[in-house]
Amino acid sequence: MKKLGWLFLVLPALAFANAGGPPNGMTGAPGQSNCTQCHSGNALNSGNGLFTISGPENYVPGQSYPITVTLQDPGQLRWGFEFTPLNKGTLQVTDAAHTQTSSAGGNSFIKHTATGTFDNTADGPVSWTFNWTAPSGDEGPVTFYAAGNAANSNGSTGGDFIYTTSFTTQAATSLPEVSARGFGLLEVFPNPFNPDTRLSYQLATPGDVKLEVYDLGGRLVSRLAQGWHSAGVHTARWNGFTLQQRPASAGVYLARLESAGQVTVARMLLVK
């Protein structure tokens, strides 16, 4: 009886152990496990939540980029995550109250702190932001992996929903658009975004340009650039407003670039 009483006292403490961050290697990346190893009862990705990574679509070797991990799930109250670039590049904490780094097995991780569980934040969304510095050379595609825990804060691991997601960024030096004769949209960042995003695009030759935003129904939402442009790389910004200067609804939009008879399109996700 004494042994059983001792176990009864210890097990609740173990249930809270991961409030300071999950064990390393729980991101769902190749060769890694995920948080259902401890938070059992619900199948992986079986809830009604949304778990996303926002990062650069393209990276320049050696440059730093903000990464945001966002999690929401109706009915849940406490939150956690773990993220890894599988040791391609380095991770930097920019919000020490809510995130921390660790390493194991040659891989680096970033994860929530105890404060970063945002306890009693009903439904979410909650977000964690940090920096990733790209490798010093062209590594080709780099995939980020993350696992998220949408917990019910009941003091045990029961009733929690675990999600996994990934996001791939491509080296800008590997893209065919970044050539002397290139044409196209090079980057939409951040994506997903709220409230605004920056678009970079390249022209092979001088000419008239139209850069416009459409919804999935083919309706014109906003016009970002129009008129004569020199050859080279240009940037534009969409503030998430329509032509009538009203906030656009959350959803998927298409950035359409047209010049000299060439057209290219990129998808953008506006979140609220």
Secondary structure, 3 states (H helix, E strand, C coil): CHHHHHHHHHHHHHHCHHHHCCCCCCECCCCCCEHHHCCCCCCCCCCCCEEEEECCCEECCCCEEEEEEEEECCCCCEEEEEEECCCCCEEECCCCCCEEEEEECCEEEEEECCHHHCCCCCCCCEEEEEEEECCCCCCCCEEEEEEEEEECCCCCCCCCEEEEEEEEEEEHHHCCCCCCCCCEEEEEECCCECCCEEEEEEECCCEEEEEEEEECCCCEEEEEEEEEECCEEEEEEECCECCCCCECCCEEEEEEEEECCEEEEEEEEECC
